[in-house]
Amino acid sequence: MQETQFRLEGDYIELNQLLKLEGVVDSGGAGKQLVASGAVRVDGVVELRKTCKIRAGQVVELDGVRIVVSAED
């Protein structure tokens, strides 16, 4: 499984935008479709809310990709 680190600027990032910024999808719209399909897990639980707020300490997983979200130093 490929693991990446995402440094969070601010309190949170919307799930579909995180997927776009990490290069998992080409656009926010594609991210919304992917989330709606049930293919994305947040902290091990399937997440269907496209604009779910992802905060530091959370882990997003899909299709062999694991994104660990951390606070900006």
C-alpha positions in Angstrom: 0.0 0.0 0.0 1.3 3.4 -1.0 1.4 5.8 2.0 1.6 9.6 1.8 1.7 12.4 4.3 -0.5 15.4 3.9 0.3 18.6 5.9 -2.9 20.3 6.9 -3.0 24.1 6.6 -5.8 25.3 8.9 -8.3 23.3 11.0 -9.6 20.9 8.3 -9.8 20.0 4.5 -12.8 18.7 2.8 -12.4 15.0 1.8 -13.0 15.6 -2.0 -10.4 18.4 -2.0 -7.9 16.2 -0.2 -8.2 13.5 -2.8 -7.7 16.1 -5.5 -4.6 17.7 -3.9 -3.0 14.3 -3.3 -3.5 13.4 -7.0 -5.8 10.5 -6.4 -8.4 12.1 -8.7 -8.2 14.8 -11.4 -10.9 17.1 -10.0 -13.1 17.8 -7.0 -16.0 16.5 -8.9 -14.3 13.2 -9.5 -13.4 13.1 -5.8 -17.1 13.5 -4.9 -18.0 10.6 -7.2 -15.4 8.4 -5.7 -16.5 9.1 -2.2 -20.2 8.6 -3.2 -19.3 5.1 -4.6 -18.2 4.0 -1.1 -14.6 3.4 -2.1 -13.1 5.8 0.5 -12.5 5.0 4.2 -11.7 7.5 6.9 -10.1 6.0 10.0 -11.2 2.5 8.8 -14.9 3.4 8.3 -16.5 3.9 4.8 -17.2 7.6 4.4 -20.0 8.7 2.1 -20.0 12.5 2.9 -18.2 14.1 0.0 -17.3 17.2 1.9 -16.5 15.5 5.2 -14.1 17.6 7.3 -10.7 15.8 7.5 -8.6 16.9 10.5 -5.0 16.3 11.7 -4.5 12.7 12.9 -7.0 11.1 10.6 -6.2 8.5 7.9 -7.9 8.2 4.5 -7.6 5.0 2.6 -8.7 3.9 -0.9 -7.5 1.7 -3.8 -4.1 0.9 -2.2 -3.4 4.5 -1.2 -3.2 5.6 2.5 -3.1 9.3 3.3 -2.0 10.3 6.8 -3.1 13.8 7.7 -0.9 15.8 10.0 -0.9 19.3 11.4 1.4 21.8 9.8 4.4 22.6 12.0 
